[in-house]
Amino acid sequence: MEIYNIETGNFMCDGGAMFSVVPKVMWSKKYPCNEDNYCNCAIRSMLVVDGDRKILIDNGTGDKQSEEFFKHQHLNGDDNLLASLERVGVAADEITDVVFTHLHFDHCGGAVKWNKDHSGYELVFKNAQHWVGKQQWENYLNPNIREADAFFDENIMPVKESGKLNFVEEEGELFPNFEVRFFNGHTPGLMIPIINSKGQKICFAGDFIPTAANVPVKWLASYDLNPTASLQEKDNFLKEAVRENYILFFQHDITTECCNLIQSERGVKVKERFALTEISKF
């Protein structure tokens, strides 16, 4: 098995949104911001290659929404999804599976693109089966008023209409050495992959724990719809992660790709930070 970091670009988000009730005087020491309190955040995907199977976890924003919408996301950086895949020798048509952690625009927008004359849409990964949690799908169909603006029909309905969208209802092994867990604090049915590679378990932390600065249990993002559930889910998971020596892969931390964890007197904290390519050292 080979695992690759796939960079799709960056976006800016408000530090208060990323760290919720944590005061700026505290979070700004852990994650930098500009004079407007905006933090620059990565939008990473992960590619898991296991034999003939090539699994892409999430796929960035895509480019289908309006300039007005993207203006507020402050997209930046030189990376993009297909170029990053090409750098590791994989073409879009070779992807066998696309796993969506959830259906917010910055996680699934890259699965669908405009056709040549902009008269309709087509799949970017036309040979792939696509996977999403059943509860997240139902939540997308009937979103609450706060979350609705993060969903766009054009990001996922063409996948459903193609017959290539599969719903995951149970936790466990989705593919060999590739299991999924469900968490509901950020959004109902958030599906987080845990990959077992060469004896190490690597968690694609997604929006469950978006940056290394969010590792402390109480350092939640305001984007979490149910913060009380997030606190309990996170507390339970971090204890497991320390016990089982998980490695966390951060989707949104622009400076830290991965870390391992340690139990301290004040709770679970980051032990070491490193790139995905350095995992074999740990």
N, C-alpha and C positions, 0 to 999 in steps of 0.2 A: 504494500500500500504506500502511495505517495500523497502528501497533502500540501497544497499550495495556497498562499495568500493571494487573493485576486483583488487588487485595488480598482475601484470604479470611480474615484473622485472624492471630493470633500464638500462639506456644507458648513454653514455657520449657524449656531443656535445660541439662544440666550442662556447665559450661565445660571440664571435663576431657574429656568426651565429644566436644565440638566441636573441641578442639585437641590431643587425644591427648597425646603425650609432651612437648609444648611446656610449659615451666613456667608456672604461673599468674602469676608476677611479670612474665613477658613478654607472655602473651596478654591479660591484664587491662588492659594499656596500649593494646591495639588494639581490644578489644571489651569493653564494660562488663558487670559482673555484680552481683548483689545479695549480701547477707551470707551466703547459702547457696550461693554459687558458681553460681547459675542465671543464664544469659544469656537475655534475651528475644529471640526470633527471629521474623521474618516467615514467612508461608506464602503466597508470591506465585504467581500464575499469570500467563500472558501471553496476550493476544488479538491475533491477526494477521488483519487484514481485507484481503483482496486480491480486488477485484472482488466476485463473488458468494460467494466462499469466506470463511468465518469460522472460523478455527482457534483452538481453546483448548488451550494447553499446560498440563497438570496442572490439578487442581481442588480442592486442599485436603483436609481430613479428612472432610467430611460430618458427619453427626450420628447415625449408626446404632449406633455401639458404646455400651457401657454407661457409666453415670456413673462407675463404679469405674475403668474404663480411662481415660476422659478426665481424671479427677482427677489422674492422674500426668503428664498432658501440660501442665497448667496453662494451658489455653487462655485467651486474653484479647484485648481489643481490640473495637472496634465494627464492624469490617468483616466482610462475608460475601460469598460468591461471587456469588450472584444479584443482590444489591444493587449490587455493584461493576460487574457487567455492565450492569445497568440504567442506571447513571450514565453509561456511554458509549453508551447508546442501543441496546443489543443484548439481545434476549430469549433465553431458553434454547432455545426452538424454532428460533431462527435459526442456531444453531451448526451448521456443516456437518461439522466434524471435531474430534475430541478426541484429542490426542496425549499419551500417558503416557510420561514419561521412564522410570518404572519403577513397580512395583506396591506399594511401601510405603504404608501407610495415609494418610500426610499428602500423598500425591501423586495418589491416585486415588479417595479416599473420597467426593468430591463428585460422582462420576458416577452414583451410584445413591442413591435415597431410599426411605423407607418409603412404601407406598401409604396411602390415606386411613384405613383401619381398622387399620393396622399388622399386616395378615395376610400381607404379602409385600412385594416390592420392585418398583420401576419405575425406568426410566432418567430421569435429569434432562434429558439432551439427546437426546430421542427421535428427532430427525431426523438425528442425526450418525452418521457412521462413526467408530469408535474404533480407535486404532492403538497397538501396543506391540511392542517387539522380541521376536522369536521366542525368543531365548535367555533373555530375562527371563521370558517366559511359562513356559518349561520349568523355569526355576529356581523360579518360584512354585509349580509343581505338585510339585516335589521339593526343598523348601528345606532348607538345613542347620539344625542345631538352634539356632544363634545367631540366624539371621535369621527363623525361622518366625513369631515373635511380631509381626513387622511386617506380615504378610499376613493379610487377612480375606476369606473366600470371598464374603461379601455385598457387598464393594466391587467385585468384578470378574466373578463368575460370572453374575449377571443380564445383563451386557453380552454375555458369550460366548453365553448361551442365547438372546439376542435375534437372533443372527446378525449383529450389527453390530461384532464385534471382528475386526480385521485384524492379521496378523502381518507384521512387517518383518524381512527376513532380510539385506538388504544396505545398506551405507552409500550415501549419495548423495541425489539430489533426490527427496524424497517428494511435494512439490508444486512448482510453479514458484516459484523464488526461496526455497525452503524445503528445506534439506538436513538430514540427520541423520547423526550419528557415534555409534559404539558404543565404550563404555569398560567395563572389567570390574573395576576395583579396588574401587569402592563396592559393586556388586552385579553379577552376570553380566548382560550385555546392557543396561546403562544406556544409554539413547538420548537424546543431547543434540542439540537443534535449533540450527542456525545459519541465520539469516534474512538474506537479501540485500535490503536496503531502500535505494533511492535511492543506490546505490553504496557503502553501508556494510554491513559484516557484523556482526550482533549475535548473540552466543552466549547462549542461555538456559542458564546455567551449572549450574542444578539442584544436585544433591548432589555433582557432580563438583568444584565449587569453591563451597561454600555461602555464604560471606561474603567481603567484601574482605580481611578479616584472614587468610583461608585462601589468599590468592594465593601467598605464598612456597612453594616446592616442598615443603619439609619440614613445612609446617603442615597436616597432614592431620587429619581427624576420626577418632575411634575407631570410628565407624560403618562405615568402609571395611573390607570383609571381607578384602581382599587388599592391604595397604598397600604392599607392594613393587611390585605392578602399578600402584597409584595413583601412586606416585612417578615411575615411568617415563612413564606416560601423561600425567601433568601436566607434567613437564619438556618432553616433546616438544610438547605442545599450546601451552604458554606461549611457547615459541620461535616457533611458527607464528603465534600471536596477535599478538606484537610485530611480526613481519615483515609480516603482512597488515593490521595496524592494526585488529584486532577490538575490538569493544566487548563487555564482559561485563555481563550482566544477572543480578543476584543474587536467588535465590529466598528466601534465609533471612536476609539482612542487614537488620536492622530500620531502620538509619539510611542505608544506601547502596544505592540502586537499581542504579546502573551505574558503570562505570569504564572507562578505557582504561589501557594498560600501557606501561611503558618498561623497557628493559634497563639495569641498573646494574652496577657492579662486583661486587655481591653477589648478582646474579641478577635475575630479572624482578620488578618491583614495581608497585604502583598509581601511575599518573601523576596523573590527575584523577578526582574523584568527582562524579557529577551524576545528576539525575533522567532518566528515560526521555524526558520531554517536551523535554529540552534536547539531545538527541542531534544535532540539526541544526547545533549550534554546533561540533561536533567532526568 
